[in-house]
Amino acid sequence: MASSSLLWLCSSNPLISPATLLKAHPRFPIRQRFRCSLVEPLKFENGKPHFPLLTSDPAFPTFLSPNSHFQNDINKHDTRLRIFSGTANPALAQEIACYMGLKLGKIKIKRFADGEIYVQLQESVRGCDVFLVQPTCPPANENLMELLIMIDACRRASAKNITAVIPYFGYARADRKTQGRESIAAKLVANLITEAGANRVLACDLHSGQSMGYFDIPVDHVYGQPVILDYLASKTICSDDLVVVSPDVGGVARARAFAKKLSDAPLAIVDKRRHGHNVAEVMNLIGDVKGKVAVMVDDMIDTAGTIAKGAALLHQEGAREVYACSTHAVFSPPAIERLSSGLFQEVIITNTIPVSEQNYFPQLTVLSVANLLGETIWRVHDDCSGGFEPYATLGID
């Protein structure tokens, strides 16, 4: 009845367009879009980082304090965006939801006595744009399987689009064959995620760029560099005393891009020879670090063997201070002993992987990538490009 009356009004009065009627008619609400401004990343004090919870306490960063008006508008007008968290890093998922002014979706995840994983969504996602936040960090196999089952649950619940938000992509180091009869596990994992039903992947600082090509679905690749760069810019380090160091030859491109954003600082390279997995031997240094503040940049710190031996070499070559910067803190033993041995002035990481309390040490600083991931999720949901300032460094679209 309402549709026929709309057609009659349009035909009888040519000055009234159908779009005008749709905007005014209460049965045809227009979805409102919201955008969040880029804010300063979370800066934790050295030693014991903490993860904020939802609260109205003004001591917390402003972008983590929920805006009631913003929250109500989203609940009323934009119910198609849902965010669910796995068990790998719920604190980061909560920060992302806080930044976006949303609540995490209700999901039930449990393990049976034999270790099998059970997943059930506790709310409807039919026709929704669903984002699943689950890094495949240690235990990698458990978290990967949990992600696959979450994707399958959303697909069977008739979600319109399913995006796997993977802050840390496990198995990314197995991205090529360096010896005969090796597997390329990164491609295998990409196939598993695709076949499970994901329509899109959002990843942060992949180990190598070619990993994006392993997926047969779109991949949005964001970088943790802007968060670390903002933090370093806040420190009183003279640009003339700064030198960016790549801990190996494979990370030269990453270190060069990092150095350009730090007042085009000079670049040094540590030449290493690896004799086995997680075993590194430093040979020599390319570049001058004498009397300078050396900033070592890498995508991840696993056992810290590479970066610790590199730091020892930098001190031998006369470096005044050494900073370690990394997006992913895997921290496999004996990483904590090596990082807290006094070689580093500060170890700066992000929260793509949760750091357990027993792994805190005085030189540790944890920064949050929640604002980067949250802003990217908004832009993916709104079909908006991230290729203009201040998000040109996000590396999406």
C-alpha positions as CSV (number, residue, x, y, z in Angstrom):
1,M,0.0,0.0,0.0
2,A,2.8,2.4,0.9
3,S,4.8,1.6,-2.2
4,S,1.7,2.3,-4.5
5,S,1.1,5.6,-2.8
6,L,4.7,6.6,-3.3
7,L,4.5,5.8,-7.0
8,W,1.2,7.8,-7.3
9,L,2.9,10.8,-5.6
10,C,5.9,10.7,-8.0
11,S,3.7,10.5,-11.1
12,S,1.2,13.2,-10.0
13,N,3.9,15.6,-8.9
14,P,7.0,15.7,-11.0
15,L,8.7,18.1,-8.6
16,I,9.0,15.4,-6.0
17,S,11.7,12.8,-6.7
18,P,11.5,9.2,-5.4
19,A,14.8,9.8,-3.6
20,T,13.2,12.7,-1.6
21,L,10.3,10.5,-0.7
22,L,12.6,7.7,0.5
23,K,14.5,10.0,2.7
24,A,11.4,11.4,4.3
25,H,9.5,8.1,4.6
26,P,10.1,6.4,8.0
27,R,10.0,2.9,6.5
28,F,13.1,3.7,4.4
29,P,15.8,4.9,6.8
30,I,19.0,6.0,5.2
31,R,22.1,4.4,6.8
32,Q,24.4,7.0,8.3
33,R,28.1,6.7,8.2
34,F,30.6,7.7,10.8
35,R,34.3,8.2,10.7
36,C,36.7,8.4,13.5
37,S,39.7,10.8,13.6
38,L,43.2,9.3,13.9
39,V,44.4,9.9,17.4
40,E,47.6,9.4,19.2
41,P,48.5,5.7,19.8
42,L,48.4,4.3,23.3
43,K,51.6,4.9,25.0
44,F,52.3,2.6,28.0
45,E,55.0,3.3,30.6
46,N,58.0,1.1,30.5
47,G,57.8,-2.1,32.5
48,K,54.3,-3.4,32.9
49,P,51.9,-2.5,30.1
50,H,48.2,-2.7,30.8
51,F,45.1,-3.0,28.6
52,P,42.2,-0.6,29.3
53,L,38.7,-1.8,29.9
54,L,35.5,0.0,29.0
55,T,35.1,2.8,31.5
56,S,34.1,6.5,31.7
57,D,37.2,7.2,33.8
58,P,38.8,10.3,32.3
59,A,42.3,8.9,33.0
60,F,41.9,6.6,30.0
61,P,42.7,7.9,26.4
62,T,39.8,9.8,25.0
63,F,39.3,7.5,22.0
64,L,38.8,4.6,24.3
65,S,36.0,6.3,26.2
66,P,32.7,5.4,24.7
67,N,30.7,8.3,23.2
68,S,27.1,7.8,24.2
69,H,25.7,9.8,21.3
70,F,28.0,8.1,18.8
71,Q,27.0,4.7,20.3
72,N,23.3,5.3,20.1
73,D,23.5,6.5,16.5
74,I,25.4,3.4,15.4
75,N,23.0,1.0,17.3
76,K,20.0,2.7,15.6
77,H,21.3,3.2,12.0
78,D,24.2,0.8,11.4
79,T,23.5,-2.7,12.6
80,R,25.2,-4.4,9.7
81,L,28.7,-4.1,11.1
82,R,29.6,-6.8,13.7
83,I,32.9,-7.5,15.4
84,F,33.7,-10.8,17.1
85,S,36.8,-11.8,19.0
86,G,38.5,-15.1,19.3
87,T,40.4,-16.2,22.4
88,A,43.9,-15.3,21.0
89,N,43.8,-11.6,21.8
90,P,40.5,-10.4,23.3
91,A,42.1,-7.2,24.8
92,L,43.0,-5.9,21.3
93,A,39.6,-6.7,20.0
94,Q,38.0,-4.8,22.9
95,E,40.2,-1.8,22.1
96,I,39.2,-1.9,18.5
97,A,35.5,-2.0,19.4
98,C,36.0,0.9,21.9
99,Y,37.7,3.0,19.2
100,M,34.8,2.3,16.8
101,G,32.1,3.0,19.4
102,L,30.8,-0.6,19.1
103,K,30.3,-3.5,21.4
104,L,31.9,-6.9,20.7
105,G,29.5,-9.5,19.3
106,K,28.4,-12.3,21.6
107,I,30.1,-15.6,20.8
108,K,30.6,-18.8,22.6
109,I,33.9,-20.6,22.2
110,K,34.8,-23.7,24.3
111,R,37.0,-26.7,24.0
112,F,35.9,-30.3,24.7
113,A,37.9,-32.7,26.8
114,D,39.7,-34.0,23.8
115,G,40.7,-30.5,22.7
116,E,38.1,-30.1,19.9
117,I,36.9,-26.5,19.5
118,Y,33.2,-25.5,19.6
119,V,32.0,-22.1,18.3
120,Q,28.5,-20.7,18.4
121,L,27.4,-17.2,17.6
122,Q,25.1,-15.8,20.3
123,E,23.4,-13.2,18.0
124,S,22.2,-13.0,14.4
125,V,24.6,-12.0,11.7
126,R,22.3,-12.6,8.7
127,G,23.1,-10.1,6.0
128,C,25.8,-8.4,8.2
129,D,29.4,-7.3,7.5
130,V,31.3,-9.5,10.0
131,F,34.9,-8.9,11.2
132,L,36.6,-11.7,13.2
133,V,39.6,-10.5,15.2
134,Q,42.0,-13.5,15.8
135,P,45.8,-13.4,15.4
136,T,47.3,-16.8,14.7
137,C,49.9,-16.3,17.4
138,P,51.2,-19.1,19.7
139,P,49.7,-21.6,20.1
140,A,49.5,-21.1,16.4
141,N,47.7,-24.3,15.5
142,E,45.0,-23.8,18.1
143,N,44.3,-20.2,17.2
144,L,44.3,-21.0,13.5
145,M,41.8,-23.8,13.9
146,E,39.7,-21.5,16.1
147,L,39.7,-18.9,13.4
148,L,38.6,-21.4,10.7
149,I,35.7,-22.6,12.8
150,M,34.6,-19.0,13.5
151,I,34.6,-18.3,9.8
152,D,32.6,-21.4,9.1
153,A,30.1,-20.5,11.9
154,C,29.6,-17.0,10.3
155,R,29.2,-18.5,6.8
156,R,26.6,-21.0,8.0
157,A,24.8,-18.1,9.8
158,S,24.3,-16.3,6.4
159,A,26.7,-13.4,7.1
160,K,26.9,-11.2,4.0
161,N,30.7,-10.6,4.2
162,I,33.3,-12.2,6.4
163,T,36.6,-10.5,7.0
164,A,39.3,-12.3,9.0
165,V,41.2,-9.6,10.9
166,I,44.6,-11.2,11.6
167,P,46.9,-8.8,13.4
168,Y,49.7,-11.5,13.4
169,F,49.7,-14.0,10.5
170,G,51.3,-17.2,11.7
171,Y,53.3,-19.4,9.2
172,A,54.2,-16.3,7.3
173,R,57.9,-17.1,7.5
174,A,57.3,-20.3,5.4
175,D,56.6,-18.2,2.3
176,R,59.1,-19.8,-0.1
177,K,61.3,-22.8,-0.7
178,T,64.9,-22.2,0.3
179,Q,65.8,-25.9,0.2
180,G,64.5,-29.0,-1.6
181,R,61.3,-30.8,-0.4
182,E,60.2,-27.9,1.8
183,S,56.5,-26.9,2.2
184,I,55.2,-23.4,1.6
185,A,53.0,-23.3,4.7
186,A,51.9,-19.6,4.1
187,K,50.1,-20.7,0.9
188,L,48.5,-23.6,2.7
189,V,47.1,-21.5,5.5
190,A,45.9,-18.9,3.0
191,N,44.0,-21.7,1.2
192,L,42.5,-22.9,4.5
193,I,41.2,-19.4,5.4
194,T,39.8,-18.9,1.9
195,E,38.1,-22.3,1.7
196,A,36.6,-21.9,5.2
197,G,34.5,-19.0,3.8
198,A,36.4,-15.8,4.4
199,N,35.6,-13.0,1.8
200,R,38.5,-10.8,2.8
201,V,41.6,-10.7,5.0
202,L,43.0,-7.8,7.0
203,A,46.6,-8.4,8.2
204,C,49.2,-6.3,9.9
205,D,52.9,-6.3,8.9
206,L,53.2,-9.5,7.0
207,H,56.6,-11.1,7.1
208,S,56.9,-10.6,3.3
209,G,54.8,-8.7,0.8
210,Q,54.4,-11.7,-1.5
211,S,52.2,-13.4,1.1
212,M,49.3,-11.2,0.0
213,G,49.5,-13.1,-3.4
214,Y,48.9,-16.4,-1.7
215,F,45.3,-15.4,-1.0
216,D,42.6,-15.8,-3.7
217,I,40.5,-13.1,-1.9
218,P,41.3,-9.4,-1.3
219,V,43.9,-8.6,1.3
220,D,44.2,-5.3,3.2
221,H,47.7,-5.0,4.5
222,V,48.3,-2.3,7.2
223,Y,51.6,-1.4,8.9
224,G,52.4,-0.8,12.5
225,Q,55.1,1.7,11.5
226,P,53.0,4.8,12.1
227,V,52.3,3.9,15.7
228,I,56.0,3.3,16.4
229,L,57.1,6.4,14.5
230,D,54.7,8.6,16.5
231,Y,56.2,7.3,19.7
232,L,59.8,7.8,18.6
233,A,58.9,11.3,17.4
234,S,57.7,12.1,21.0
235,K,61.2,11.3,22.4
236,T,63.9,13.9,22.6
237,I,66.4,12.3,20.1
238,C,68.3,14.7,17.9
239,S,67.8,13.7,14.2
240,D,71.5,14.1,13.6
241,D,72.3,11.4,16.1
242,L,69.9,8.9,14.7
243,V,70.7,5.9,12.5
244,V,68.2,3.2,11.5
245,V,69.6,-0.3,11.5
246,S,68.2,-3.4,9.6
247,P,69.1,-6.6,11.5
248,D,69.4,-8.5,8.3
249,V,69.6,-7.9,4.5
250,G,66.0,-9.1,4.0
251,G,64.7,-6.2,6.1
252,V,66.5,-3.4,4.2
253,A,63.4,-2.2,2.4
254,R,61.5,-2.0,5.7
255,A,64.3,-0.1,7.4
256,R,64.8,2.3,4.5
257,A,61.1,3.2,4.6
258,F,61.3,3.7,8.3
259,A,64.4,5.9,8.0
260,K,62.8,8.2,5.5
261,K,60.0,9.0,7.9
262,L,62.6,9.7,10.6
263,S,64.0,12.9,8.9
264,D,65.6,10.7,6.3
265,A,68.0,9.2,8.8
266,P,71.1,7.3,7.6
267,L,70.8,3.5,7.2
268,A,73.0,0.7,8.5
269,I,72.8,-3.1,7.8
270,V,73.8,-6.0,9.9
271,D,75.1,-8.9,7.8
272,K,74.3,-12.2,9.4
273,R,74.7,-15.8,8.4
274,R,72.0,-18.2,9.6
275,H,73.0,-21.9,10.2
276,G,69.6,-23.1,11.2
277,H,66.1,-22.0,12.2
278,N,66.1,-19.6,15.2
279,V,69.9,-19.7,15.1
280,A,71.8,-16.6,13.8
281,E,75.4,-15.6,13.6
282,V,76.4,-12.0,13.1
283,M,79.3,-11.4,10.7
284,N,79.8,-7.6,10.2
285,L,78.2,-4.2,10.0
286,I,77.6,-2.1,6.9
287,G,77.4,1.6,7.8
288,D,78.5,4.0,10.6
289,V,76.9,4.0,14.0
290,K,79.8,5.4,16.1
291,G,78.4,7.8,18.7
292,K,74.9,7.5,17.4
293,V,71.5,6.3,18.6
294,A,70.8,3.1,16.7
295,V,67.1,2.1,16.1
296,M,66.8,-1.5,15.0
297,V,63.7,-2.2,13.0
298,D,62.2,-5.6,12.4
299,D,58.7,-7.1,11.7
300,M,58.9,-9.6,14.6
301,I,61.0,-10.7,17.6
302,D,60.8,-14.4,18.1
303,T,63.8,-15.8,20.1
304,A,65.5,-12.4,19.8
305,G,68.8,-14.1,18.7
306,T,69.1,-12.0,15.6
307,I,68.4,-8.6,17.2
308,A,70.4,-9.3,20.3
309,K,73.5,-10.3,18.4
310,G,73.0,-7.3,16.2
311,A,72.7,-5.0,19.2
312,A,76.0,-6.4,20.7
313,L,77.7,-5.7,17.4
314,L,76.3,-2.1,17.4
315,H,77.8,-1.5,20.8
316,Q,81.1,-2.9,19.7
317,E,81.1,-0.4,16.8
318,G,80.5,2.5,19.2
319,A,76.7,3.0,19.2
320,R,75.7,5.2,22.1
321,E,72.2,3.7,22.6
322,V,70.3,0.9,20.9
323,Y,66.5,0.8,20.5
324,A,64.6,-2.3,19.2
325,C,61.4,-1.7,17.3
326,S,59.1,-4.5,16.2
327,T,55.5,-4.9,15.4
328,H,55.0,-8.6,16.5
329,A,56.4,-9.7,19.9
330,V,56.4,-13.5,19.6
331,F,58.9,-13.8,22.5
332,S,59.8,-17.4,22.4
333,P,62.3,-18.5,25.1
334,P,65.0,-17.3,25.7
335,A,63.8,-13.9,24.2
336,I,63.1,-12.2,27.5
337,E,66.6,-13.0,28.9
338,R,68.2,-11.6,25.8
339,L,66.1,-8.5,25.6
340,S,66.5,-7.6,29.3
341,S,70.2,-8.2,29.4
342,G,71.1,-4.5,29.1
343,L,71.8,-4.3,25.4
344,F,68.8,-2.2,24.7
345,Q,67.8,1.2,25.9
346,E,64.2,0.4,25.1
347,V,62.3,-2.4,23.4
348,I,59.2,-1.0,21.5
349,I,56.5,-3.4,20.4
350,T,52.8,-3.4,19.6
351,N,50.0,-5.4,20.9
352,T,49.2,-7.5,17.8
353,I,50.3,-10.4,20.1
354,P,49.3,-10.4,23.7
355,V,52.3,-10.2,26.1
356,S,51.9,-12.3,29.3
357,E,52.6,-10.7,32.6
358,Q,55.6,-12.8,33.3
359,N,57.2,-11.5,30.1
360,Y,57.3,-7.9,31.2
361,F,60.7,-6.3,31.8
362,P,61.8,-2.7,32.6
363,Q,62.8,-1.8,29.0
364,L,59.6,-2.9,27.4
365,T,57.1,-0.5,25.9
366,V,53.8,-1.7,24.3
367,L,51.9,0.5,21.9
368,S,48.4,-0.2,20.6
369,V,47.4,-0.7,16.9
370,A,43.7,-0.6,17.8
371,N,43.2,2.8,16.1
372,L,44.9,1.6,12.9
373,L,42.9,-1.6,12.7
374,G,39.7,0.1,13.7
375,E,40.0,2.9,11.1
376,T,40.8,0.3,8.5
377,I,37.7,-1.7,9.4
378,W,35.6,1.4,9.0
379,R,37.0,2.1,5.6
380,V,36.6,-1.5,4.4
381,H,33.0,-1.5,5.7
382,D,32.2,1.9,4.0
383,D,34.0,0.9,0.8
384,C,36.4,3.8,1.3
385,S,40.0,4.1,0.3
386,G,42.8,4.6,2.8
387,G,45.2,6.2,0.3
388,F,45.0,9.8,1.5
389,E,46.5,11.6,4.5
390,P,46.7,10.9,7.3
391,Y,46.3,7.3,6.4
392,A,48.5,7.1,3.4
393,T,51.0,4.9,5.4
394,L,48.4,2.3,6.2
395,G,49.1,0.5,2.9
396,I,45.5,-0.2,2.0
397,D,44.0,0.2,-1.5
